[in-house]
Amino acid sequence: MVNVQYNKQFGALVKQALNGMSLREAAQRCGVSHTAIADMVNGKIPRVETLGRIIRGLGLTEDNELFIQLFYEAGYVLKSE
């Protein structure tokens, strides 16, 4: 059985990262399905590989605060104090 996790804050960050881009356009740029993007906007936490594709496809870099927040809210990194 797959343990699916949701995080509302993560979904809000994904929506912010899309910056008004349609789900289909984002999916094409990121190499994932539009339903995968929609699931993330709704707060579904993807596998780390998928999140990496989304972040690269949207042009976010490691020095971007949104990049860090997305990984943090997805539970893949601990925020430093």
Stockholm file with secondary structure:
# STOCKHOLM 1.0

chainA/1-81         MVNVQYNKQFGALVKQALNGMSLREAAQRCGVSHTAIADMVNGKIPRVETLGRIIRGLGLTEDNELFIQLFYEAGYVLKSE
#=GR chainA/1-81 SS CCCCCBCHHHHHHHHHHHTTCCHHHHHHHHTSCHHHHHHHHTTBCCCHHHHHHHHHHTTCCTTSHHHHHHHHHHTSSCCCC
#=GC SS_cons        CCCCCBCHHHHHHHHHHHTTCCHHHHHHHHTSCHHHHHHHHTTBCCCHHHHHHHHHHTTCCTTSHHHHHHHHHHTSSCCCC
//
